[in-house]
Amino acid sequence: CQFYNQVNLYYYRGGHSDEVNAIKWDPSGSWLASCSDDFTAKIWNMKTDKCVYDFKHHTKEIYTIRWSPTGPGTANPNKSLVLASASFDTTVKLWDIAQGKELFSLVKHTDPVYSVAFSPNGDFIASGSFDKCLHIWSVKDGSLVKTYKGNGGIFEVCWNPTGDKVAACFSTNAVCIVDFRM
């Protein structure tokens, strides 16, 4: 890969000590989150080009991260911005970005967690794991709200735009859609 116009190219090196598995911009474009096989998730401030948070609470590789659709620049500006990290340690962690600390450790999966997705209003988060379970959690208090068991490992979960359905794709060539009306 070659960059032809490197005038505005930023290259961050030395932040992680192992492979970086995912990067995601927050809804306002002010923060960039990264996660790695070094068991850490990092938050980079795009105004200062510095790592401002280095979350080290996972005990195995972090496979993916996802920002909540909340905070400044979103349809839910009065709710706090949250980052979720999903790990091979079977947990999902929710991070308070304003205070730079862990809010909740979501513990119920028994195999690596491959996917997380926030509901459109930011009140819930869905997680999918190779343990065949789709869990839906409350972002407000970290409680488990619902569980659905499939017949294969889950690679991806996502919400529909109205937040009343969650889809999951499985290692058994299946896709399921779950009705989630509270």
C-alpha positions, 0 to 999 in steps of 0.5 A: 500500500502506498500513500500518494499524498502524505501532506495530511497523513497521520501515522500513530505508532507505538500505541499498541504492542500487538495487532490492532483489530478494529478502529472506530470514530465516535459520532462527533469525529473527535475521538478515535478508538482502537482495540488490539490483541495486546488486551487494550482499548485506546482512545485517541483525541483527534485535536491533540493527536494523543492517546488520552485513555488506555483501558487495560481491564480485559484479560484476552484479545479485544476483537471489536469496539463500538461507540454508542449513538449518544452524546454531542453530535447525535440524536441523543445528545443528553446521554453520555458517550459510551464505548463498548469493547468485546473480547475473547475473555468472554466479556463486554466492557462499557467505558465512560468516556467523559471520566475515562473509566469502566462503567460495567463488565457484562459477564454472561458469555462463555466463549469469545464475543465477536460482536456488539451493537448499540440500540439506536437510542443507546439504551441497550447493547446487543452482544453475540458470541461463539457460545451461540447466545445473543444477549441484550443488556441495559446500558443504564445499569449493566443488567442482562435484559434478554437472551436468545440461543441459536444453533451456532456461533454468532459473528455479527449482531445489529439493530434495525433503525427503530430499535425493535429488532435485532439481527444475528448471523451464525456460523451455521449459515443462518441469519435470525431476526429477534423481535425486541419490544419492551 
